[in-house]
Amino acid sequence: MPTLNINLLNYNKQNDYDALIHHLNSNDLISNAQIYPQEQRLEIESKKIFKIKAFVYEALDEFEIQYESKTESFPILNMTCASCASSSQSFLRRQEGVISADVNYASTSGTITYAPSQTNPEQLKTKLNEIGFELVIPIEDEDDLMPFDEMMALRLQLQRNNTMGAVALGIPLFVIGMFFMSWEWANFTMWLLSTFILFIFGQKFFVGALQQLKNKTANMDTLVALSTGIAYFFSCFNYLFPHVLHQEGTQHAPIYFEAAGLIVVFILIGKYLEEKAKFKTSQAIQDLMELQPKVVSYLDGNEIKTKSIDDVQVHDILIANAGEKIAVDGIILSGNTSVDESTLTGEPLPVDKTVGQKVFAGTINQTHRIQYQAASVGDDTILAKIIHSVQMAQASKAPVQQLVDKIAGIFVPIVLGIALITFLVWYFINPSSNLNIALLTSITVLVIACPCALGLATPTALMVAMGKGAKHGILIKDAESLEQANKVNAIVLDKTGTITEGKPKVQEFEWYGNADDFKILQSLEESSNHPLAQAILDVIPASSEKLTLLDIEEIIGFGLKGNYDGSEYKIGKSDWLFSSHVKVQPHQEEILKKLKENHYSISVFIKDDQLIGIFGISDQIKTSAREAIQHIQKQGIEVYMLTGDHQLAGERIAHAVGIQHVVGNALPHQKLAFIEKLQSEGQLVAMVGDGINDSAALAKANVSIAMGHGSDIAMDVAQITILNGDLNKVMQAIHLSKQTVKTIHFNLFWAFIYNVIGIPIAAGVLFSYNAFLLNPMIAGAAMAFSSISVVTNSILLNYRKI
């Protein structure tokens, strides 16, 4: 009996795993599930391991048990239709050690989650090769994207040459078949031409069909090989033995050499145009990759030299002249300039930069030469992370695609069945005279019913949309969020860094401590990247003496605390005054009251039970906030504001930007509860935030949006990131979602209606009314056109305004 072994990472003997084991053993397919504590291993016995994988890993996630896993995206070659993606996906999911696998036909890629202790990409590559597909594994220590792109460009060129060769032979084949059938050598010449077309230029269809047969599956190659193969070998028989069918009552032994050859020609043309269009849908990735220069200038002592971008190390001092691209993420050491960051943020206006400020790979230095120190290189740059995120997003699948995949998985077998039934019905109506019609109609059904358009309908639209979003500074991490965003009817906004600039300034402060207390406050605040911490650091006396505090801890929703010389220090929200039982003097209460009346955010500095510092802080509202929020509300979307600040400060900001619903003093768990409350009322909620305290609410929201200048945790949790933090981009993301969903629906309609109408006509349903039979060559052209039209419609997304 097959066994599934899962390495556990957070096994704790004190945890109660009985509920998990009971839950697993309740599945009828699982024979026995058991945890081995010493080995930190879960072992499951089942007759059909691949069928229970999803159930098992969902259970582990539900019980918050970590397990060893790794997720990677790989190009997968030799897929010719959606059924190829479905069969390769099913095959991968059955492999030992594979947790999940999603194969995307449009992006020719597969996203695989696997247990490294049980399998690896090399083993999966070998396995997948058995059924005719090639898993491309990145080369170590090299750019893993460019070689693949060059490979795809080369394959496209070879496919073009192959197609042109087939067309060159197809033209005389068509001319002879249409106008010179009475020529003495017509049949022999067409036999020769079709042989070259089928078995030289169309060889891949027959090779692919045989590989699928070995795996007991079927795909587009099967349909093409069967239809053209039957037509070809039936024609060979009639050419070599012309009197056999004639003696059975047929006027002329039918010859289909021109049909067999031209079907392959039309399909090759269609596949080439389809691949060319698919290649264009990934242009966004190409454009992003080309942003980084290949060679960079650097400072070696007092001498300026150049070297490859691959040789740049962290802390190298690099040089960017006016008009040159910034090579890596870094900090400006000397020079003032303006930088065009539109390639990353979508914002056309240049950004002024000076010493100490950050610059990013792929942006353009516009005005003056600067020296900057490399801070992040290679895969750690913002640009590299964007490219990786877009690639992973394009490889992901929208919920609607799951249904399409299931249909594509059974589509080819159904078509084979329809073709067989078509042949039998026509043949048994009149065996002596209808063999010709039976063959013609069954071949036409096989040709016209390729599921390519169905498989391309959703992923091509998603790929184009995600690339377009990246160009406009909207980084979409998965297909589901893009599909869901158009349904949002409630948007919850955090205040600081979302509606406001996130660059607060201390307007008033009172100090009751000594000089050492300033040093302690400085050490505390320097351990945080919160905007309020920087605001306080800007107004207190800076000291070069660094004090080492013990047990510095961030209390989410309150602030920071730490210990020094036997005393406990806290800096954060004024709520700490009540929870910590701090002694507040009457004059201090007056100051706190005054700051609250001025709608300032208040931070307090506490030593043990003494209040030794009060800071009144305000933040500037983003210039685009009011306009963006009004635009959102005009779309019928309800807007709410949540803030950890006190209610009056929150209401001041909300009133200024036109928000009616505001909740102040909101701790992280209260923000989460508010999202759940809206969802329980039937709202589909988008959460927009930028801080660690927003991460729980972001994770719970139907669509989560992070501001790009916020915390890494918020951006990791969020499904969509607005790189420049402009609230207008939130509505742009929703508009992009609406355009994408509309395109997907049109594509799916076209793909389904094409087959719903095309297959019955190909089967000959019109013959009894007007004696019309669809020519197999026309069917091949129509099949190719359907795929091209779907991809072209997706590409048009690039030219629609958001």
C-alpha positions in Angstrom: 0.0 0.0 0.0 1.5 3.4 -1.0 2.7 5.6 1.9 2.8 9.4 2.2 5.6 10.6 4.5 5.6 14.2 5.6 8.4 15.9 7.6 7.0 18.1 10.4 8.9 21.3 11.3 7.2 22.4 14.5 6.4 19.2 16.2 5.8 19.8 19.9 5.0 16.9 22.3 2.8 19.1 24.3 0.6 19.8 21.3 -2.5 17.7 21.0 -2.4 15.9 17.6 -5.2 13.5 18.4 -7.7 15.7 16.7 -5.6 15.9 13.5 -5.1 12.1 13.4 -8.8 11.6 14.0 -9.6 14.1 11.2 -7.2 12.3 8.7 -8.5 8.8 9.5 -12.0 10.0 8.9 -11.3 10.1 5.2 -12.4 6.9 3.5 -9.3 6.7 1.3 -6.9 6.8 4.2 -6.1 3.4 5.7 -3.9 4.7 8.6 -2.4 8.0 9.7 0.1 8.2 12.5 2.6 10.7 13.9 6.1 9.5 15.0 7.3 12.1 17.6 11.0 11.2 17.6 11.3 11.4 13.9 9.0 14.4 13.6 7.2 12.6 10.8 3.6 12.0 9.8 3.0 8.8 7.9 -0.2 8.1 6.0 -1.2 4.9 4.2 -3.7 5.0 1.4 -4.5 3.1 -1.8 -4.6 6.4 -3.8 -2.0 8.8 -2.4 -2.5 11.5 -5.0 -6.2 11.8 -4.3 -5.7 12.5 -0.6 -2.8 15.0 -0.9 -4.9 18.1 -1.0 -7.0 16.9 1.9 -3.9 16.1 4.0 -2.1 19.4 3.4 -5.3 21.4 3.9 -5.7 19.7 7.3 -2.1 20.5 8.3 -2.7 24.2 7.4 -6.0 24.2 9.3 -4.3 22.8 12.4 -1.4 25.3 11.9 1.2 22.6 11.7 4.3 23.5 9.6 5.8 20.9 7.2 8.9 20.8 5.0 8.1 22.3 1.6 9.5 24.4 -1.2 7.6 26.2 -4.0 9.2 26.9 -7.4 8.0 27.8 -10.9 9.6 26.1 -13.9 9.0 26.5 -17.7 7.4 23.4 -19.2 8.0 22.8 -22.9 6.2 20.7 -25.6 2.7 21.6 -24.5 0.4 22.0 -27.5 -3.0 22.5 -25.9 -4.9 22.9 -22.6 -5.2 19.1 -22.3 -1.4 18.9 -22.2 -1.3 21.3 -19.2 -4.1 19.2 -17.6 -2.3 15.8 -18.1 1.1 17.1 -17.1 -0.4 18.7 -14.0 -2.2 15.5 -13.0 1.0 13.5 -13.7 3.1 15.8 -11.5 0.6 15.7 -8.6 0.9 11.9 -8.6 4.6 12.0 -8.0 6.1 11.1 -4.7 7.0 14.2 -2.7 4.9 16.6 -4.7 2.5 18.5 -2.5 0.7 20.5 -5.3 1.3 21.3 -8.9 -0.4 23.9 -11.2 0.5 23.9 -14.9 -0.4 27.0 -17.0 -0.6 26.4 -20.7 -0.5 30.1 -21.6 2.7 30.9 -19.7 4.2 27.4 -20.5 5.1 27.1 -16.9 4.3 25.0 -13.8 4.3 26.0 -10.2 5.3 23.0 -8.0 5.3 22.7 -4.2 7.3 19.7 -3.1 9.1 18.2 -0.1 12.9 18.5 -0.8 13.6 15.4 1.4 11.5 13.3 -1.0 12.0 14.7 -4.5 13.8 17.4 -6.4 13.5 19.2 -9.8 15.9 16.9 -11.5 13.8 13.8 -10.6 10.6 15.6 -11.7 12.2 16.6 -14.9 13.1 12.9 -15.6 9.6 11.8 -14.7 7.8 14.4 -16.8 10.1 13.6 -19.8 8.5 10.1 -19.8 5.2 11.5 -21.1 6.8 13.9 -23.6 7.1 17.2 -21.7 10.3 19.0 -20.7 10.8 20.7 -17.3 13.4 23.4 -17.7 15.6 23.7 -14.6 17.5 27.0 -14.1 21.3 26.9 -14.4 23.1 27.5 -11.1 25.0 30.8 -10.7 23.5 32.1 -14.0 20.6 34.3 -15.0 17.8 31.7 -15.1 15.5 33.9 -17.1 17.5 35.0 -20.2 18.6 31.6 -21.3 15.0 30.4 -21.2 13.8 33.5 -23.2 16.5 32.9 -25.8 15.4 29.3 -25.9 11.8 30.3 -26.5 12.8 32.8 -29.2 14.8 30.1 -30.9 12.0 27.6 -30.7 9.6 30.2 -32.1 12.1 30.8 -35.0 12.3 27.0 -35.6 8.5 26.7 -35.5 8.4 29.6 -38.1 10.8 27.8 -40.4 8.8 24.6 -40.0 5.6 26.4 -40.8 7.1 28.1 -43.8 8.3 24.8 -45.1 4.9 23.2 -44.8 3.3 26.3 -46.5 5.7 26.0 -49.4 4.6 22.4 -50.0 1.0 23.1 -49.1 0.5 25.7 -51.9 1.1 23.3 -54.8 -0.8 20.6 -52.9 -3.8 23.0 -52.7 -3.5 24.0 -56.4 -3.4 20.4 -57.6 -6.2 19.3 -55.3 -8.5 22.2 -56.5 -7.7 22.6 -60.2 -5.6 19.7 -61.6 -7.3 16.5 -60.2 -7.6 15.1 -63.7 -3.8 15.3 -64.3 -2.3 11.9 -64.6 0.3 12.3 -61.8 -2.0 14.3 -59.6 -2.6 11.7 -56.9 1.0 10.6 -56.8 2.3 14.2 -56.5 -0.2 14.9 -53.7 0.8 11.7 -52.0 4.4 12.8 -52.1 3.7 16.4 -50.9 1.4 15.3 -48.1 4.0 12.7 -46.9 6.6 15.4 -46.5 4.1 17.7 -44.8 2.8 15.1 -42.3 5.9 13.2 -41.4 8.6 15.9 -41.7 7.0 19.2 -40.8 4.1 17.7 -38.9 6.1 15.0 -37.2 5.7 16.4 -33.7 2.0 15.7 -33.8 2.5 12.0 -34.3 5.4 11.8 -31.8 3.3 13.6 -29.2 0.3 11.4 -29.8 2.4 8.2 -29.3 3.8 9.6 -26.1 0.3 10.4 -24.8 -0.8 6.9 -25.8 1.9 5.4 -23.7 0.6 7.4 -20.7 -3.0 6.4 -21.6 -3.9 10.1 -22.1 -4.9 12.2 -25.1 -4.4 15.8 -26.2 -4.4 17.9 -29.3 -1.6 15.9 -30.9 -4.0 12.9 -30.6 -6.7 14.7 -32.5 -4.4 15.9 -35.2 -2.6 12.6 -35.6 -5.8 10.6 -35.7 -7.6 12.8 -38.2 -4.7 13.4 -40.6 -3.4 9.8 -40.2 -6.7 8.2 -41.0 -7.2 10.5 -44.0 -3.6 9.8 -45.2 -3.6 6.0 -44.8 -7.1 5.6 -46.1 -6.0 7.6 -49.2 -2.9 5.4 -49.5 -5.1 2.3 -49.5 -7.3 3.8 -52.2 -4.4 4.9 -54.3 -2.7 1.6 -54.2 -5.9 -0.5 -54.5 -8.3 1.8 -56.3 -10.8 -0.9 -57.4 -11.7 -2.2 -53.9 -14.1 0.5 -52.9 -15.2 1.0 -56.4 -16.3 -2.6 -56.6 -18.3 -2.0 -53.4 -20.4 0.6 -55.2 -18.4 3.8 -54.8 -18.0 5.8 -58.0 -14.4 6.8 -57.2 -12.1 5.6 -54.5 -11.9 8.9 -52.4 -8.4 10.5 -52.0 -7.8 12.8 -49.1 -4.1 13.6 -49.5 -4.8 17.3 -50.0 -7.1 17.4 -46.9 -4.6 15.6 -44.7 -1.6 17.8 -45.8 -3.5 21.1 -45.7 -5.0 20.3 -42.2 -1.4 20.1 -40.9 -0.5 23.3 -42.8 -3.4 25.3 -41.3 -2.7 23.9 -37.8 1.0 24.7 -38.0 0.2 28.3 -39.1 -2.3 28.6 -36.3 0.1 27.2 -33.7 2.9 29.5 -34.9 0.7 32.6 -34.7 -0.7 31.4 -31.3 2.9 30.9 -29.9 3.9 34.3 -31.3 0.9 36.0 -29.6 1.6 34.1 -26.4 5.2 35.2 -26.5 3.9 38.8 -26.8 1.8 38.4 -23.6 5.0 37.9 -21.6 6.5 41.1 -23.0 6.0 42.8 -19.6 8.6 40.4 -18.1 11.0 41.1 -21.0 10.6 44.8 -20.5 11.2 44.6 -16.8 14.3 42.4 -17.3 15.8 44.9 -19.8 15.6 47.7 -17.2 18.8 46.5 -15.5 22.0 47.4 -17.3 24.5 44.6 -18.2 27.6 46.6 -17.3 28.1 49.1 -14.5 30.7 51.8 -13.7 32.3 51.5 -10.2 35.0 53.3 -8.2 38.2 51.4 -7.6 40.3 53.8 -5.5 40.3 57.0 -7.5 39.9 55.2 -10.8 36.6 54.6 -12.6 36.3 51.1 -14.1 33.5 49.0 -15.5 32.4 45.4 -14.7 29.5 43.0 -15.3 26.3 43.5 -13.3 26.8 39.9 -12.1 30.0 40.9 -10.4 28.6 43.7 -8.3 28.8 43.1 -4.5 27.0 44.7 -1.6 29.0 47.8 -0.4 30.6 48.4 -3.9 30.7 52.1 -4.7 29.0 52.6 -8.1 28.6 55.5 -10.5 25.5 56.6 -12.5 25.9 59.4 -15.0 23.0 61.5 -16.2 20.8 59.5 -18.5 22.1 56.1 -17.2 20.1 53.4 -15.5 20.7 52.6 -11.8 22.2 49.2 -11.7 21.3 47.9 -8.2 19.4 49.2 -5.1 21.7 51.5 -3.2 22.2 54.6 -1.0 23.5 57.9 -2.6 26.9 58.8 -1.2 27.5 62.0 -3.2 25.6 64.1 -5.7 22.0 65.5 -6.1 19.9 64.4 -9.0 16.4 63.6 -10.2 15.4 60.0 -10.9 12.7 58.7 -13.2 11.1 55.9 -11.1 8.1 55.4 -13.4 9.3 52.0 -14.5 8.7 50.7 -11.0 6.0 53.0 -9.6 4.1 54.1 -12.8 4.4 57.7 -11.6 5.7 59.9 -14.5 7.1 62.8 -12.4 10.8 62.5 -11.6 11.8 62.2 -7.9 14.5 64.5 -6.4 17.3 62.5 -4.7 20.1 63.6 -2.5 22.8 62.1 -0.2 21.5 59.4 2.1 18.4 58.6 0.0 17.7 55.3 -1.7 17.9 54.6 -5.4 16.5 51.4 -7.1 17.7 49.1 -9.9 16.0 49.8 -13.2 15.3 53.5 -12.6 16.9 56.3 -14.7 19.3 58.9 -13.3 18.2 62.0 -15.2 20.2 65.2 -14.3 23.6 64.8 -12.5 26.2 62.2 -11.9 25.9 60.4 -8.5 27.9 57.9 -6.5 25.9 55.3 -4.7 26.8 52.3 -2.5 25.2 49.0 -3.4 22.8 47.9 -0.7 20.9 45.0 -2.5 22.1 43.1 -5.5 21.0 40.2 -7.7 17.7 38.6 -6.6 17.5 40.9 -3.6 16.8 44.1 -5.6 13.3 45.5 -5.7 13.3 45.0 -9.5 14.2 41.3 -9.2 11.5 40.8 -6.6 9.0 42.5 -8.9 10.0 40.2 -11.8 9.8 37.1 -9.6 6.4 38.2 -8.2 5.0 38.8 -11.7 6.3 35.5 -12.9 4.7 33.6 -10.0 1.5 35.6 -10.4 1.3 34.8 -14.1 1.8 31.1 -13.3 -1.0 31.1 -10.8 -4.6 30.3 -11.6 -7.8 32.2 -11.1 -10.7 30.2 -9.6 -12.6 30.1 -12.9 -9.5 28.4 -14.5 -9.9 25.4 -12.1 -13.3 24.6 -13.8 -11.8 25.2 -17.3 -8.9 22.8 -16.4 -11.4 20.1 -15.5 -13.3 20.6 -18.7 -10.1 20.5 -20.8 -9.0 17.3 -19.0 -12.0 15.4 -20.3 -12.5 17.3 -23.5 -10.3 15.3 -25.8 -11.7 11.9 -24.8 -15.2 13.3 -25.3 -14.3 14.5 -28.7 -12.8 11.1 -29.6 -16.1 9.6 -28.5 -18.2 12.1 -30.6 -16.0 11.4 -33.6 -16.5 7.6 -33.3 -20.2 8.0 -32.9 -20.3 10.3 -35.9 -18.5 7.7 -38.0 -20.8 4.8 -36.9 -24.0 6.8 -37.4 -23.1 7.9 -40.9 -21.7 4.5 -41.8 -24.6 2.4 -40.7 -27.2 4.6 -42.3 -25.9 3.3 -45.6 -22.7 1.2 -45.5 -22.3 0.9 -49.2 -22.4 4.6 -50.1 -21.7 6.6 -46.8 -18.2 5.4 -45.9 -16.9 8.6 -47.6 -19.2 10.8 -45.6 -18.5 8.8 -42.4 -14.8 9.3 -42.7 -15.1 13.0 -43.8 -17.3 14.0 -40.9 -15.4 12.1 -38.2 -12.1 13.5 -39.4 -13.6 17.0 -39.4 -14.9 16.6 -35.8 -11.4 15.6 -34.7 -9.8 18.6 -36.4 -12.3 21.3 -35.3 -12.5 20.4 -31.7 -9.1 21.3 -30.3 -9.4 22.7 -26.8 -6.6 25.3 -27.3 -8.9 28.3 -27.3 -10.5 27.0 -24.1 -7.2 26.6 -22.4 -5.9 30.1 -23.5 -9.0 32.1 -22.6 -8.3 32.8 -18.9 -4.5 32.6 -18.5 -3.6 34.9 -21.5 -5.9 37.6 -20.1 -4.4 37.2 -16.7 -0.8 37.3 -18.0 -1.4 40.5 -20.0 -3.2 42.2 -17.0 -0.5 41.4 -14.5 2.2 42.7 -16.8 0.2 45.8 -17.4 -0.3 46.3 -13.7 3.4 46.0 -13.1 4.1 48.7 -15.7 1.7 51.0 -13.8 3.2 50.3 -10.4 0.5 47.8 -9.4 2.1 44.5 -8.4 -0.4 41.7 -8.4 0.8 38.5 -6.7 -1.9 36.0 -7.7 -4.7 35.5 -10.2 -7.4 35.1 -7.6 -7.0 38.6 -6.2 -7.2 40.0 -9.8 -10.4 38.1 -10.4 -11.9 39.1 -7.0 -11.1 42.8 -7.0 -13.9 43.7 -9.4 -16.5 42.4 -7.0 -15.3 44.6 -4.0 -18.0 46.7 -2.5 -16.3 47.8 0.7 -12.7 49.2 1.1 -11.1 49.5 4.6 -8.2 52.0 4.7 -5.5 52.3 7.4 -4.7 55.9 8.2 -0.9 56.3 8.6 1.0 55.7 5.4 -2.2 55.0 3.5 -4.3 58.1 3.6 -1.5 60.2 5.1 2.1 60.5 3.9 3.4 58.3 6.6 6.0 61.0 7.4 4.7 62.5 10.6 6.3 65.4 12.4 6.4 66.3 16.0 4.5 69.6 16.5 4.8 69.9 20.2 6.6 68.0 23.0 7.3 68.2 26.7 10.3 66.6 28.4 10.6 65.7 32.1 13.6 63.3 32.0 17.4 63.9 31.9 20.0 63.7 29.2 20.5 59.9 29.7 16.8 59.4 29.2 17.2 61.0 25.8 19.9 58.5 24.9 17.6 55.6 26.0 14.8 57.0 23.9 17.1 57.3 21.0 18.2 53.7 21.3 14.6 52.5 21.6 13.4 54.4 18.5 16.4 53.5 16.4 15.3 49.8 16.8 12.0 50.6 15.0 11.2 51.6 11.4 7.8 53.0 12.4 7.2 56.6 11.0 6.4 57.9 14.5 9.8 56.7 15.7 11.6 58.6 13.0 9.5 61.7 13.8 10.6 61.6 17.4 14.2 61.0 16.5 14.1 64.2 14.4 13.4 66.4 17.4 15.3 64.9 20.3 19.1 65.6 20.8 21.1 63.1 18.9 23.9 61.4 20.8 26.9 59.4 19.4 26.9 57.3 22.6 24.9 54.1 22.0 23.3 52.6 25.1 22.6 48.9 25.0 19.0 48.2 26.1 18.0 44.7 27.1 14.8 42.8 26.0 13.7 45.4 23.5 10.2 44.3 22.4 7.6 45.7 20.1 4.1 45.4 21.6 1.8 45.4 18.6 -0.8 48.2 18.9 1.1 50.0 21.7 4.8 50.6 21.0 8.2 49.6 22.2 9.6 48.7 25.6 13.0 47.8 26.9 15.1 47.6 30.1 18.2 49.6 31.1 20.0 49.7 34.4 17.1 48.1 36.3 14.4 50.3 34.9 11.7 49.6 32.3 11.2 52.1 29.5 8.2 52.4 27.2 7.5 54.6 24.2 4.2 54.5 22.3 0.5 55.2 22.5 -1.1 57.2 25.3 -3.2 54.1 26.1 -0.1 52.8 27.9 -0.7 55.5 30.6 -3.8 53.5 31.8 -2.7 50.0 31.2 0.6 50.6 33.0 -0.8 52.6 35.9 1.5 55.5 35.3 1.4 58.5 37.6 0.3 61.5 35.6 0.6 64.9 37.1 -2.2 67.5 36.8 -0.2 69.8 34.5 0.6 66.7 32.3 -3.1 65.9 32.1 -3.7 69.4 30.8 -1.0 69.0 28.1 -2.5 65.7 27.0 -6.0 67.2 26.9 -4.7 70.1 24.8 -2.9 67.9 22.3 -6.0 65.7 22.0 -8.2 68.7 21.3 -5.8 69.7 18.5 -6.3 66.3 17.0 -2.7 65.4 17.3 -1.5 61.8 17.6 0.1 61.4 21.0 3.2 59.4 22.0 4.3 59.1 25.6 7.7 58.1 27.0 7.5 56.2 30.4 10.2 55.2 32.9 8.8 52.6 35.2 5.6 54.4 36.5 6.7 57.9 35.6 5.7 59.9 32.5 8.9 61.6 31.4 8.0 62.7 27.8 4.9 63.7 25.8 4.9 64.2 22.0 2.1 65.7 19.9 2.5 64.5 16.3 0.6 65.2 13.1 0.9 63.7 9.6 0.2 65.3 6.3 -2.7 64.0 4.2 -1.6 62.7 0.8 -2.4 65.1 -2.0 -4.2 62.4 -4.0 -6.2 61.0 -1.0 -9.4 63.0 -1.2 -9.7 62.7 -5.0 -9.0 58.9 -4.9 -11.5 58.3 -2.1 -14.2 60.3 -3.9 -13.6 58.3 -7.0 -13.9 55.0 -5.1 -17.2 56.2 -3.5 -18.6 57.2 -6.9 -18.2 53.6 -7.9 -20.7 52.6 -5.2 -18.0 51.2 -2.9 -18.3 52.0 0.8 -15.1 53.4 2.4 -14.1 52.8 6.0 -11.0 54.1 7.9 -9.4 52.2 10.8 -6.6 53.7 12.8 -4.7 52.8 15.9 -4.7 56.6 16.7 -7.3 58.1 19.0 -10.8 58.7 17.7 -10.6 62.5 17.4 -7.3 62.4 15.4 -8.8 59.7 13.1 -12.0 61.8 12.6 -10.0 64.9 11.7 -8.3 63.0 8.9 -11.5 61.2 7.8 -13.5 64.4 7.6 -10.7 66.0 5.5 -10.8 63.3 2.9 -14.6 62.7 2.9 -14.8 59.4 4.8 -18.0 58.9 6.9 -17.1 55.7 8.8 -14.0 55.8 11.1 -12.9 53.7 14.0 -10.1 54.9 16.2 -8.0 53.2 18.9 -8.1 50.0 16.8 -5.7 47.4 17.8 -4.6 44.7 15.3 -7.2 42.1 16.6 -9.9 44.8 16.5 -9.0 45.6 12.8 -9.3 41.9 12.1 -12.7 41.7 13.9 -14.0 44.7 11.9 -13.1 43.0 8.6 -14.9 39.8 9.8 -17.9 41.9 10.8 -18.2 43.4 7.3 -17.8 40.0 5.7 -20.5 38.6 7.9 -22.8 41.3 6.6 -22.2 40.1 3.0 -19.6 42.6 2.0 -16.7 41.6 -0.2 -13.9 43.6 1.5 -10.6 45.0 0.3 -8.1 46.1 3.0 -5.5 48.7 2.3 -2.7 49.1 4.8 1.1 49.4 5.2 2.1 48.4 8.7 2.7 45.3 10.8 -0.4 46.0 12.8 -2.4 45.7 9.5 -1.1 42.3 8.6 -3.8 40.2 10.3 -6.6 42.3 8.7 -4.8 42.1 5.3 -4.7 38.3 5.6 -8.4 38.1 6.4 -9.7 40.5 3.7 -11.0 39.1 0.4 -8.6 41.3 -1.4 -5.5 42.7 0.4 -3.6 45.7 -0.8 -0.3 47.0 0.7 1.3 50.4 0.2 4.8 49.9 -1.3 6.7 52.0 1.3 5.2 50.1 4.2 6.5 47.2 6.2 7.8 44.0 4.5 5.3 41.9 6.5 2.4 43.9 5.1 3.7 43.5 1.6 4.3 39.8 2.1 0.8 39.2 3.3 -0.9 41.4 0.7 -2.1 40.1 -2.7 -1.6 43.4 -4.4 1.1 46.0 -3.7 0.9 49.7 -4.8 4.5 50.5 -5.3 4.4 54.3 -5.0 1.7 54.3 -2.3 -0.8 56.4 -4.4 -4.4 55.7 -3.4 -5.5 56.4 -7.0 -3.8 53.1 -7.9 -6.3 51.2 -5.7 -9.1 52.2 -8.1 -6.9 51.5 -11.0 -6.4 48.0 -9.7 -10.1 47.5 -9.5 -10.6 48.9 -13.0 -7.9 46.6 -14.3 -9.7 43.7 -12.6 -13.0 44.6 -14.2 -11.4 44.8 -17.7 -9.6 41.5 -17.1 -12.8 39.7 -16.0 -14.7 41.1 -18.9 -12.0 39.9 -21.3 -12.0 36.4 -19.7 -15.8 36.1 -20.0 -15.6 37.1 -23.7 -12.8 34.7 -24.3 -14.6 31.8 -22.6 -17.8 32.6 -24.5 -16.0 32.5 -27.8 -14.1 29.3 -26.9 -17.3 27.5 -25.8 -19.7 28.8 -28.5 -17.1 27.9 -31.1 -17.1 24.3 -30.0 -20.9 24.2 -29.3 -21.6 25.3 -32.9 -18.6 23.9 -34.7 -18.7 20.3 -33.6 -22.3 19.6 -34.6 -21.7 21.3 -38.0 -18.5 19.2 -38.4 -20.5 16.1 -37.6 -22.9 16.8 -40.5 -26.1 18.0 -38.8 -26.8 20.3 -41.8 -26.4 17.6 -44.4 -30.1 16.6 -44.3 -31.2 20.2 -44.7 -28.9 21.6 -47.4 -26.4 18.8 -48.1 -23.7 20.8 -46.5 -20.6 19.1 -45.2 -17.7 21.1 -43.6 -14.4 20.6 -45.4 -11.7 19.3 -43.0 -9.3 22.0 -44.3 -11.7 24.7 -43.4 -12.2 23.1 -40.0 -8.4 23.2 -39.4 -8.3 26.9 -40.4 -11.3 27.7 -38.1 -9.7 25.9 -35.2 -6.5 27.9 -35.6 -8.5 31.1 -35.9 -10.3 30.5 -32.6 -7.1 30.3 -30.6 -5.6 33.3 -32.4 -8.7 35.4 -31.7 -8.7 34.5 -28.0 -5.0 35.5 -27.6 -5.4 38.7 -29.6 -8.4 39.7 -27.5 -6.3 39.3 -24.4 -3.4 41.3 -25.9 -5.9 44.2 -26.5 -6.0 44.6 -22.7 -2.6 46.3 -23.0 -4.2 49.2 -25.0 -7.2 49.9 -22.7 -6.9 52.7 -20.2 -7.2 52.0 -16.5 
